[in-house]
Structure formats: structure tokens, C-alpha cells
Amino acid sequence: MEEIIKHINLDMLQRKARQGCYADDYLFLSDRLEDVFQENRNVKLDMFLMIYCLEGEIRLELNNVSRILRHNDLIVSLPNTLIAQVLTSPNCRARVICFSNRFIRRLTQTKKYTWKSICYIQNQPVKHFEEDESNYFSLYLNLMEHKVKAEMDELQKEILLYIASAFFEEMIAETTRKSVDKELRTDTGLVAQPDFIFKQFMEALAADNGKHRTLEYYAEMFCYSPKYLSRVIKQVSGKRALTLIYENAIEHIILELKYSNKSIKEIAMDFEFSNVSFFAQYVKKHLGMTPSAFRSLEKKHTEIGPE
């Protein structure tokens, strides 16, 4: 029986990317909605999606709520949002930008208030840009498209990733600026205590590079009880502190497995695992495969490229 809801992630888009699209582990760019949305299919995207309407009209449903996009409208969809009834006018032109969950985690690890911004987007997914804002936005799009059309090597891919990172930060800031500014301040005009603690925690997490993976380590660093620190992090970010700790560690481990020439044993030692077996168990728990299997799979993808 055909599934009622089609689940789509960035790996699937990468494998099926047509000529004219760009797809890698972190980013997908297209000028056609059909590359993401199949006709008469409800989809749930396991990634962060932006659709920017350049011309015409786009109608769709986000979690059963009808939305309409017209000229210079941007809609932002968070992972696991149900999208249905995607319809476009004959003269519709749009840009589709998808970011992987791993990419979003990489950006939000060191940011003070991005999680609040993302929660705001969930309730206010459509943003209209005035002409000056639209021109600024278009600069990023044009620059990314220029990079995509150029001959891509590892250096150019990394440059594109930085441009996409800046683009994401600009869109989050512009989409949520007024709401977040209002929430960040107490009546005295000072940053609220939970936000300050969260800032401390995330900065320490980023500086640690994944070497310490217990809540107790960070609680002791700031002289808080683990229970209190966990409650504050959950309050501000919506995520458990341990989840952020594990995501940070696995992100750094992935980079080492993909891009370094170190042996599995050397990487395990760098991350201060007591032995290779514990390291392999940790990676398998979070990636679904052993370090060796992950490295082999990445090497295969590099050699054959997208299907």
C-alpha cells in the first residue's frame, strides 16, 4: 500500500537531484517546487525548508493551516512539519532552499537565542519582505547561485556553506527580530538569568569540541546542580541539555571521520574515549553505524557522487 504521507530528507533529495539543482550533505537549492513536492502527495520533511516566492502565487498547507505566498513572501518550515495541497499559479517563480538538521545544529550550537527564534517561526512561518529587504535577500540568493554554477571542489563547497550559513542567520534575524528583542529583556533591560546561563553553556559546549559528554561536567564548571542546569537549558532552548551535548560531540566526530586521515583509534583518543570499543558503541548509537562503516559510506559517496 502506498504511504499516505511521504517522508523526505536531504539524502533523498541529494540522490535524486536533477541537473540545475545543487545538493550536498547540508544544503539543497532549486528553482522548482516539483523537486521537493510530488503532485497530490502530503510530505513531511526531515529538514529545514525555505520557499521564497519571486512571482505569482503559491498555496499550501502547513500542519493543516492554509498559507498563501505572493511576490516577496518567504515561508519557513521546521523539520517534521506536514506540508500538503501545494498549488501554484501558472506564472509562479520560486526559490527552494533546504538545510539538513545537521547543518542547523551546527549553526545553533553557539548561538544565544536561535532556539527562541525557531520557536517563534513555528507560529509565524510567513514573512513578507519589503523591496529594500528583498534586494538584500536577493544578494545572498544570487551569490549562492553563482557559486553553484562554478566548478565545485572541496574549497568551493566550504565557501558555499559559509555563504549559506550567513544567509540562514540573516533570515532568522530578519524574520524574528521584533519578537525576540521583546522577549530577551526583562523589565530592567537586562538579559534574563536563564538566557545568560544558556549563553554560558553553549559557549562552553562549542569550545569543548565534543570531548566532554556528561551533564555533570558542565554543571560543575558553572557551580550549578545538574538538575538545575538541565531545567534551565530545556526552558530556554526546548531541548534537553544532554541532547545538545550529544549533538555537539557527534557533529565534531563526523567531521573527523569525514575529513581527517586519522585512524579510528586516534580519533577515539582525541575525543578522550577510554577505548575504541566504547567509541564505536557511542558512534553506532547516534549514527546507526560503526565509525568504520560511516567512513566507508562517506568515501563511497565521494567517489561516485549523487545518483
Summary of the structure (lengths in Angstrom):
residues: 307
radius of gyration: 20.7
end to end distance: 26.1
largest distance: 61.0
contacts: 902
relative contact order: 0.09
helix: 54%
strand: 19%
